[in-house]
Amino acid sequence: MRGRTRALVPLAVLFALVAAVALSACGSSESSSSETTTTSGSETTASESGGGAASSGAAAVEAAKAEVEKMAKPQPAIKVAPLPKKPAAGKFVAVLTCGFPSCQETTKAAEEAAAALGWKTKSYVAEVTPESYASTWESMLQSEPEAIVYTGLFPNTNIKKQLAEVEAKKIPAVAIAAWDAPGGALKAVFNGAPQLKVSGELLGDAVLAEGGAEAKSVFVWDPQTLMGPVEEGYAKQIEAAGGSFEVLKVSALQIGKAIPSQVVSYLQAHPETEYAIFAISDFATGVPQALAAAGIKGVKIGARVPHPTNLKEIQTGGEWTQIAEETAASGYRAIDAIARIEQGVSFEDYPAGWHRIVNSSNASEKGVADTPGVPAAFLKAWHVGG
Protein backbone atom coordinates (compact mmCIF):
# COMPACT_ATOMS: atom_id res chain seq x y z
CA MET A 1 0.00 0.00 0.00
CA ARG A 2 1.43 3.32 -0.95
CA GLY A 3 1.47 6.30 1.33
CA ARG A 4 0.07 9.71 0.43
CA THR A 5 1.82 13.00 -0.12
CA ARG A 6 0.73 15.76 2.21
CA ALA A 7 0.28 19.06 0.40
CA LEU A 8 -0.26 21.08 3.60
CA VAL A 9 -3.76 22.09 2.50
CA PRO A 10 -7.13 20.66 3.68
CA LEU A 11 -7.81 17.23 2.18
CA ALA A 12 -11.20 16.43 0.69
CA VAL A 13 -11.40 12.92 2.08
CA LEU A 14 -9.88 11.44 5.24
CA PHE A 15 -10.22 7.76 6.04
CA ALA A 16 -10.32 6.56 9.65
CA LEU A 17 -8.85 3.18 10.54
CA VAL A 18 -11.84 2.46 12.72
CA ALA A 19 -15.14 3.76 11.39
CA ALA A 20 -16.88 3.72 14.75
CA VAL A 21 -15.23 2.87 18.03
CA ALA A 22 -17.34 3.16 21.20
CA LEU A 23 -15.46 4.60 24.14
CA SER A 24 -16.81 1.85 26.34
CA ALA A 25 -15.01 -0.75 24.27
CA CYS A 26 -11.68 0.60 25.47
CA GLY A 27 -12.57 0.18 29.09
CA SER A 28 -12.43 -3.62 28.98
CA SER A 29 -8.68 -3.82 28.40
CA GLU A 30 -8.06 -4.43 32.12
CA SER A 31 -9.23 -8.02 31.77
CA SER A 32 -6.64 -10.80 31.79
CA SER A 33 -9.00 -13.40 30.37
CA SER A 34 -8.51 -14.84 26.91
CA GLU A 35 -10.95 -15.70 24.17
CA THR A 36 -10.61 -17.69 20.96
CA THR A 37 -12.39 -17.44 17.65
CA THR A 38 -11.88 -19.06 14.28
CA THR A 39 -11.26 -17.16 11.06
CA SER A 40 -11.76 -19.26 7.95
CA GLY A 41 -10.74 -18.83 4.38
CA SER A 42 -13.32 -17.81 1.80
CA GLU A 43 -16.06 -20.43 1.53
CA THR A 44 -16.88 -21.91 -1.86
CA THR A 45 -20.01 -23.60 -3.17
CA ALA A 46 -19.90 -27.07 -4.65
CA SER A 47 -19.69 -25.65 -8.16
CA GLU A 48 -16.81 -23.34 -7.17
CA SER A 49 -14.72 -25.91 -5.32
CA GLY A 50 -12.28 -28.34 -6.83
CA GLY A 51 -9.54 -27.66 -9.34
CA GLY A 52 -10.06 -23.89 -9.56
CA ALA A 53 -9.88 -23.32 -5.83
CA ALA A 54 -6.92 -25.67 -5.43
CA SER A 55 -5.08 -23.92 -8.26
CA SER A 56 -5.72 -20.52 -6.68
CA GLY A 57 -4.51 -21.75 -3.30
CA ALA A 58 -1.37 -23.26 -4.79
CA ALA A 59 -0.64 -20.00 -6.61
CA ALA A 60 -1.01 -18.06 -3.35
CA VAL A 61 1.45 -20.39 -1.61
CA GLU A 62 3.98 -20.04 -4.42
CA ALA A 63 3.60 -16.26 -4.32
CA ALA A 64 4.19 -16.35 -0.57
CA LYS A 65 7.39 -18.37 -1.03
CA ALA A 66 8.69 -15.83 -3.54
CA GLU A 67 7.83 -12.92 -1.23
CA VAL A 68 9.58 -14.50 1.75
CA GLU A 69 12.70 -15.16 -0.28
CA LYS A 70 12.70 -11.57 -1.53
CA MET A 71 11.95 -9.90 1.82
CA ALA A 72 14.50 -11.93 3.79
CA LYS A 73 17.25 -10.33 1.71
CA PRO A 74 18.71 -6.89 2.56
CA GLN A 75 16.25 -4.18 1.55
CA PRO A 76 17.09 -0.80 -0.02
CA ALA A 77 17.90 2.12 2.25
CA ILE A 78 15.18 4.72 2.73
CA LYS A 79 15.55 8.08 1.04
CA VAL A 80 14.72 11.45 2.56
CA ALA A 81 14.26 14.56 0.42
CA PRO A 82 16.40 17.52 1.52
CA LEU A 83 14.78 20.43 3.34
CA PRO A 84 15.16 23.91 1.82
CA LYS A 85 17.20 24.93 4.85
CA LYS A 86 18.43 23.67 8.19
CA PRO A 87 15.63 23.85 10.82
CA ALA A 88 16.08 26.54 13.45
CA ALA A 89 17.22 25.29 16.84
CA GLY A 90 15.37 25.77 20.13
CA LYS A 91 11.95 24.23 19.41
CA PHE A 92 10.25 22.39 22.29
CA VAL A 93 8.62 19.07 21.35
CA ALA A 94 6.44 17.07 23.73
CA VAL A 95 6.44 13.29 23.21
CA LEU A 96 3.58 11.12 24.51
CA THR A 97 4.47 7.44 24.65
CA CYS A 98 3.80 4.16 26.50
CA GLY A 99 5.92 1.80 28.56
CA PHE A 100 6.13 -1.03 26.00
CA PRO A 101 9.64 -1.70 24.63
CA SER A 102 8.43 -0.80 21.11
CA CYS A 103 7.08 2.55 22.36
CA GLN A 104 10.30 3.30 24.18
CA GLU A 105 12.37 2.53 21.09
CA THR A 106 10.46 4.99 18.92
CA THR A 107 10.52 7.59 21.70
CA LYS A 108 14.28 7.31 22.09
CA ALA A 109 14.70 7.79 18.35
CA ALA A 110 12.45 10.87 18.33
CA GLU A 111 14.45 12.34 21.19
CA GLU A 112 17.72 11.66 19.36
CA ALA A 113 16.37 13.18 16.15
CA ALA A 114 15.18 16.30 17.95
CA ALA A 115 18.53 16.66 19.71
CA ALA A 116 20.31 16.54 16.35
CA LEU A 117 18.33 19.66 15.37
CA GLY A 118 19.00 21.40 18.66
CA TRP A 119 15.39 20.90 19.78
CA LYS A 120 14.35 20.12 23.35
CA THR A 121 12.00 17.25 24.21
CA LYS A 122 10.04 16.04 27.21
CA SER A 123 8.44 12.59 27.27
CA TYR A 124 5.15 11.68 28.94
CA VAL A 125 4.40 7.99 29.55
CA ALA A 126 0.74 6.90 29.55
CA GLU A 127 -0.68 3.63 30.78
CA VAL A 128 -2.69 1.67 28.23
CA THR A 129 -6.07 2.78 29.60
CA PRO A 130 -8.37 5.50 28.19
CA GLU A 131 -8.26 7.39 31.49
CA SER A 132 -4.47 7.48 31.73
CA TYR A 133 -4.16 8.35 28.05
CA ALA A 134 -6.46 11.38 28.36
CA SER A 135 -4.91 12.61 31.62
CA THR A 136 -1.40 12.29 30.19
CA TRP A 137 -2.50 14.44 27.27
CA GLU A 138 -3.70 17.07 29.75
CA SER A 139 -0.35 17.05 31.55
CA MET A 140 1.51 17.30 28.27
CA LEU A 141 -0.52 20.28 27.03
CA GLN A 142 0.14 22.14 30.28
CA SER A 143 3.82 22.23 29.29
CA GLU A 144 2.85 24.41 26.28
CA PRO A 145 4.75 22.48 23.59
CA GLU A 146 5.56 24.00 20.22
CA ALA A 147 5.07 20.60 18.54
CA ILE A 148 3.76 17.18 19.59
CA VAL A 149 4.75 13.61 18.74
CA TYR A 150 2.34 11.06 20.20
CA THR A 151 1.65 7.36 20.22
CA GLY A 152 -2.05 6.89 19.42
CA LEU A 153 -2.86 4.36 22.13
CA PHE A 154 -6.59 4.91 21.64
CA PRO A 155 -8.72 6.50 18.89
CA ASN A 156 -8.73 10.27 18.60
CA THR A 157 -12.35 10.22 19.79
CA ASN A 158 -10.86 9.70 23.27
CA ILE A 159 -8.98 12.99 23.11
CA LYS A 160 -11.37 15.29 21.21
CA LYS A 161 -11.00 18.10 23.74
CA GLN A 162 -7.21 17.91 23.74
CA LEU A 163 -6.94 17.79 19.94
CA ALA A 164 -9.31 20.75 19.64
CA GLU A 165 -6.89 22.72 21.81
CA VAL A 166 -3.96 21.56 19.66
CA GLU A 167 -5.73 22.68 16.51
CA ALA A 168 -6.82 26.01 18.00
CA LYS A 169 -3.25 26.78 19.04
CA LYS A 170 -1.92 25.55 15.67
CA ILE A 171 0.52 23.14 17.30
CA PRO A 172 1.94 20.68 14.73
CA ALA A 173 1.03 17.17 15.92
CA VAL A 174 2.16 13.91 14.34
CA ALA A 175 1.66 10.33 15.53
CA ILE A 176 3.82 7.24 15.72
CA ALA A 177 1.29 4.43 15.43
CA ALA A 178 -2.33 5.53 15.69
CA TRP A 179 -5.86 4.22 15.21
CA ASP A 180 -6.66 7.19 12.99
CA ALA A 181 -5.49 8.41 9.62
CA PRO A 182 -4.12 11.96 9.28
CA GLY A 183 -6.76 14.65 9.56
CA GLY A 184 -7.61 17.75 11.53
CA ALA A 185 -5.03 18.35 14.25
CA LEU A 186 -3.21 15.14 13.32
CA LYS A 187 -0.89 16.03 10.44
CA ALA A 188 0.83 12.69 9.83
CA VAL A 189 0.97 9.08 11.04
CA PHE A 190 4.05 6.91 10.84
CA ASN A 191 4.02 3.20 11.63
CA GLY A 192 0.25 3.37 11.12
CA ALA A 193 -2.30 1.14 9.37
CA PRO A 194 -0.51 0.91 5.98
CA GLN A 195 2.70 -0.30 7.62
CA LEU A 196 0.96 -2.65 10.06
CA LYS A 197 -1.11 -4.27 7.32
CA VAL A 198 1.99 -5.04 5.24
CA SER A 199 3.60 -6.64 8.30
CA GLY A 200 0.51 -8.81 8.77
CA GLU A 201 0.67 -9.85 5.13
CA LEU A 202 4.33 -10.79 5.48
CA LEU A 203 3.58 -12.90 8.57
CA GLY A 204 0.90 -14.67 6.56
CA ASP A 205 3.34 -15.20 3.70
CA ALA A 206 5.89 -16.71 6.10
CA VAL A 207 3.36 -19.23 7.42
CA LEU A 208 2.14 -20.16 3.92
CA ALA A 209 5.65 -20.44 2.51
CA GLU A 210 6.64 -23.01 5.09
CA GLY A 211 3.40 -24.67 6.17
CA GLY A 212 1.21 -24.26 3.09
CA ALA A 213 -2.51 -23.50 3.09
CA GLU A 214 -3.19 -26.31 5.61
CA ALA A 215 -0.91 -24.80 8.27
CA LYS A 216 -2.55 -24.60 11.70
CA SER A 217 -1.96 -21.21 13.30
CA VAL A 218 -3.27 -18.95 16.05
CA PHE A 219 -3.10 -15.16 15.91
CA VAL A 220 -2.59 -13.58 19.34
CA TRP A 221 -3.59 -9.97 19.98
CA ASP A 222 -5.61 -7.50 22.04
CA PRO A 223 -8.54 -6.07 20.02
CA GLN A 224 -8.46 -3.01 22.30
CA THR A 225 -5.11 -2.03 20.76
CA LEU A 226 -4.51 -0.40 17.38
CA MET A 227 -3.18 -3.58 15.76
CA GLY A 228 -6.28 -4.56 13.81
CA PRO A 229 -4.50 -3.94 10.48
CA VAL A 230 -1.93 -6.62 11.37
CA GLU A 231 -4.71 -9.19 11.81
CA GLU A 232 -6.36 -7.89 8.64
CA GLY A 233 -3.19 -8.36 6.60
CA TYR A 234 -2.58 -11.81 8.07
CA ALA A 235 -6.13 -12.91 7.30
CA LYS A 236 -5.85 -11.59 3.75
CA GLN A 237 -2.89 -13.83 2.92
CA ILE A 238 -4.08 -16.96 4.73
CA GLU A 239 -7.57 -16.75 3.25
CA ALA A 240 -6.22 -16.10 -0.27
CA ALA A 241 -4.68 -19.57 -0.09
CA GLY A 242 -7.93 -21.09 1.22
CA GLY A 243 -6.55 -21.53 4.72
CA SER A 244 -7.92 -20.62 8.14
CA PHE A 245 -6.61 -19.71 11.57
CA GLU A 246 -7.82 -19.10 15.11
CA VAL A 247 -7.58 -15.91 17.12
CA LEU A 248 -6.56 -15.82 20.78
CA LYS A 249 -7.64 -12.54 22.39
CA VAL A 250 -5.54 -11.32 25.30
CA SER A 251 -4.98 -8.09 27.22
CA ALA A 252 -2.03 -5.83 26.51
CA LEU A 253 -1.94 -5.05 30.22
CA GLN A 254 -0.91 -8.68 30.79
CA ILE A 255 2.25 -8.58 28.66
CA GLY A 256 4.86 -10.73 30.40
CA LYS A 257 2.29 -11.61 33.06
CA ALA A 258 -0.78 -13.68 32.16
CA ILE A 259 -0.23 -13.90 28.39
CA PRO A 260 2.44 -16.66 28.48
CA SER A 261 0.21 -18.95 30.55
CA GLN A 262 -2.78 -18.15 28.33
CA VAL A 263 -0.79 -19.16 25.25
CA VAL A 264 0.35 -22.35 26.98
CA SER A 265 -3.25 -23.21 27.91
CA TYR A 266 -4.41 -22.58 24.35
CA LEU A 267 -1.69 -24.77 22.84
CA GLN A 268 -2.36 -27.56 25.32
CA ALA A 269 -6.02 -27.48 24.28
CA HIS A 270 -5.08 -27.25 20.57
CA PRO A 271 -2.04 -29.53 20.13
CA GLU A 272 -2.43 -29.42 16.35
CA THR A 273 -1.30 -25.77 16.29
CA GLU A 274 1.98 -25.31 14.44
CA TYR A 275 2.39 -21.50 14.47
CA ALA A 276 1.70 -18.89 17.16
CA ILE A 277 1.64 -15.45 15.50
CA PHE A 278 1.67 -12.35 17.70
CA ALA A 279 0.47 -8.90 16.62
CA ILE A 280 3.65 -7.43 18.14
CA SER A 281 6.72 -8.99 19.72
CA ASP A 282 5.86 -7.42 23.10
CA PHE A 283 2.89 -9.83 23.36
CA ALA A 284 5.30 -12.78 23.05
CA THR A 285 7.38 -11.68 26.07
CA GLY A 286 8.08 -14.76 28.18
CA VAL A 287 6.24 -17.11 25.81
CA PRO A 288 9.25 -19.14 24.57
CA GLN A 289 10.27 -19.77 28.17
CA ALA A 290 6.71 -20.70 29.16
CA LEU A 291 6.45 -23.20 26.30
CA ALA A 292 9.74 -24.78 27.25
CA ALA A 293 8.67 -25.07 30.89
CA ALA A 294 5.41 -26.71 29.81
CA GLY A 295 7.23 -29.15 27.54
CA ILE A 296 5.56 -27.80 24.39
CA LYS A 297 7.80 -28.26 21.38
CA GLY A 298 7.51 -27.58 17.68
CA VAL A 299 5.28 -24.49 17.83
CA LYS A 300 6.87 -21.69 15.82
CA ILE A 301 6.57 -18.14 17.12
CA GLY A 302 6.23 -15.21 14.72
CA ALA A 303 5.68 -11.52 15.41
CA ARG A 304 6.65 -8.02 14.31
CA VAL A 305 8.95 -5.28 15.64
CA PRO A 306 11.83 -7.46 16.88
CA HIS A 307 14.00 -6.40 19.81
CA PRO A 308 17.53 -7.76 20.43
CA THR A 309 16.11 -10.51 22.64
CA ASN A 310 13.87 -11.66 19.79
CA LEU A 311 16.84 -11.85 17.41
CA LYS A 312 18.68 -14.03 19.92
CA GLU A 313 15.62 -16.24 20.29
CA ILE A 314 15.52 -16.75 16.52
CA GLN A 315 19.21 -17.67 16.49
CA THR A 316 18.70 -20.24 19.26
CA GLY A 317 15.39 -21.59 17.96
CA GLY A 318 13.14 -20.07 20.62
CA GLU A 319 11.37 -17.97 17.97
CA TRP A 320 10.88 -18.45 14.26
CA THR A 321 10.17 -15.24 12.31
CA GLN A 322 9.89 -11.52 12.97
CA ILE A 323 8.91 -8.67 10.67
CA ALA A 324 11.17 -5.64 11.04
CA GLU A 325 9.55 -2.26 10.42
CA GLU A 326 10.45 1.40 10.63
CA THR A 327 10.60 1.34 14.42
CA ALA A 328 13.40 3.76 15.27
CA ALA A 329 12.95 5.28 11.83
CA SER A 330 9.41 6.37 12.73
CA GLY A 331 10.84 8.55 15.50
CA TYR A 332 13.04 10.29 12.96
CA ARG A 333 10.16 10.55 10.48
CA ALA A 334 8.02 12.27 13.12
CA ILE A 335 10.64 14.95 13.79
CA ASP A 336 11.25 15.29 10.06
CA ALA A 337 7.52 15.85 9.49
CA ILE A 338 7.45 18.66 12.06
CA ALA A 339 10.37 20.33 10.31
CA ARG A 340 8.62 20.02 6.92
CA ILE A 341 5.36 21.42 8.30
CA GLU A 342 7.31 24.36 9.71
CA GLN A 343 8.97 25.04 6.34
CA GLY A 344 5.85 24.43 4.25
CA VAL A 345 7.30 21.40 2.46
CA SER A 346 5.07 18.57 1.22
CA PHE A 347 5.73 15.03 2.47
CA GLU A 348 4.23 11.54 2.63
CA ASP A 349 1.96 11.63 5.65
CA TYR A 350 0.72 8.02 5.85
CA PRO A 351 3.41 5.71 4.43
CA ALA A 352 3.62 1.92 4.37
CA GLY A 353 7.33 2.30 4.99
CA TRP A 354 10.20 -0.18 5.03
CA HIS A 355 9.97 -3.87 6.00
CA ARG A 356 12.19 -6.92 6.19
CA ILE A 357 11.58 -10.54 7.15
CA VAL A 358 13.95 -11.74 9.87
CA ASN A 359 14.43 -15.50 10.21
CA SER A 360 17.16 -18.08 10.81
CA SER A 361 18.76 -17.22 7.46
CA ASN A 362 19.65 -13.68 8.52
CA ALA A 363 19.03 -13.17 12.26
CA SER A 364 22.75 -13.11 13.03
CA GLU A 365 23.37 -10.40 10.43
CA LYS A 366 24.49 -7.12 12.03
CA GLY A 367 21.69 -4.54 11.96
CA VAL A 368 19.25 -6.96 10.34
CA ALA A 369 16.22 -5.30 11.99
CA ASP A 370 17.44 -1.73 11.55
CA THR A 371 16.01 0.44 8.78
CA PRO A 372 18.95 1.23 6.47
CA GLY A 373 19.54 4.94 5.96
CA VAL A 374 18.76 5.90 9.57
CA PRO A 375 19.88 8.34 10.81
CA ALA A 376 22.27 9.34 8.03
CA ALA A 377 19.58 10.05 5.41
CA PHE A 378 17.70 12.35 7.81
CA LEU A 379 20.77 14.23 9.02
CA LYS A 380 21.82 14.87 5.44
CA ALA A 381 18.31 16.05 4.51
CA TRP A 382 18.31 18.41 7.51
CA HIS A 383 21.74 19.83 6.63
CA VAL A 384 23.12 18.56 9.92
CA GLY A 385 26.51 16.99 10.56
CA GLY A 386 28.40 18.12 7.51
Order of alpha helices (4+ residues) and beta strands (2+ residues): beta-alpha-beta-alpha-beta-alpha-beta-alpha-beta-alpha-beta-beta-alpha-beta-alpha-beta-alpha-beta-alpha-beta-alpha-beta-alpha-beta-beta-alpha
